[in-house]
Amino acid sequence: MLYQAPRGTSDILPKEQAYWRYIEQKVAEMAKLYGYERLDAPLFEDTGLFARSVGEDTDIVTKEMYTFEDRGGNQLTLRPEGTAPVCRAYLEHGLYNLPQPVKLYYIASIFRYERPQAGRYRQHYQFGYEAIGDDDPALDAEIIDMAWQFLLSVKLRSLSLQLNSIGCKKCRPKYVAALKAHYAGHERDLCPECKTRLKKNPLRLLDCKKPSCQKIASSAPKTLDYLCPECAEHFNRLKKYLELLDLPYTVNHHLVRGLDYYTRTVFEIQPQGGGAQSTIIGGGRYDDLIEELGGKPTPAIGFAAGIERIILNLKKQNVPIPPLPKPPLFIAYLGDEAKEEALKLASVLRRAGIGVIEALGSKSLKAQLRQANNLGARYAVIIGEEELKAGAVILRDMTSARQQAVPLKELVERLVSASPHS
């Protein structure tokens, strides 16, 4: 039997790694610029953490989670999103005792049993930034600016920032009642999922991508018309701050995001003309989540981005990616004695911090040099019988094809001084 990767997963091959290292580097650089520290949470958590935070009636909890019982009888779930584990860690380790807001970021694998689509797999990877402990709309503006600047830093262009406020637990019930009243006369025209949402999760009605449901949503009440004075003031100040930062945004009255913990600010960044299903970054406030998980009332905001989807857009926009470093040195040899010397030399060079790939087997010198060229080595060291007698090696520049004899005792110093990293 020839095994293959499970449906909805993918291997990240060496030729793709440059994209991943590029993004990871930019994630760390952005964290440094805005004052975020890295947190790595476990791959799996107590199932109740996600049921309580994400929402028991969301598609994630009802259809998409990978849940299992371990040998101790505990119900565990592979991480389907990144915010709840960060909040659990914030509470468990007493990070609320630190100066607020606490700014954390992560890079993590995410697991959801859903239909695989472009840039989204059943196991995919995302990074996220979370700022916990402050409700200032200036923080909302900062984190939206951070999301925008990240995409500019990786050279993505033609982006659209979508913005909305979905209110708080004080004003949202009135909006939900108005939304239900609007949909009451259209129930026959709803897709099966939206018929369920109407009863269990009405806000998600606005997020349906089915044409018949979108038509009904187009005339639905707007969340902004039902905001309490505090939420309205928060949203107005946020818009002012975004304008001060020269961030172009569009108020999208249908934007609600897919998780129950969101409050007030929600936002997405999409390729222009791409639509919600091509969203690159999404996030918002979750002011009630820490309290829902057993802590004191603690406002918070964050965003996450799928790495595969960013890479997909980098390729679509033909963004050049810095290549990964090539091995600087290849050691070729002729004969068994030279092979033994090559083995020792490779060890000496590596201890000096010089990356080495050495030839193996009994290939001809021509074949060995062809391998060095294919690997992208900057130099090749050639050891033969004459070089062994002279206590020297041939150092060949693989770009210019120029070569010279170098005493073995001088080789390390010569290579260290020639290295671009020295």
Secondary structure by P-SEA (a helix, b strand, c coil): cccccccccccccccaaaaaaaaaaaaaaaaaaabbbbbbbcccccaaaaaaaaccccccccccccccccccbbbbbccccccaaaaaaaaaaccccccccbbbbbbbbbbbbcccccccccccccccccccccccaaaaaaaaaaaaaaaaaacccbbbbbbbbccccccaaaaaaaaaaaaccccccccaaaaaaaccccccccccccaaaaaaacccccccccccaaaaaaaaaaaaaaaaacbbbbbcccccccccccccccccccccccccccccccccccccccccccccccccccccccaaaaaaaaaaacccccccccccbbbbbccaaaaaaaaaaaaaaaaacbbbbbbcccccaaaaaaaaaaacccbbbbbcaaaaaacbbbbbcccccbbbbbcccaaaaaaaaacccc
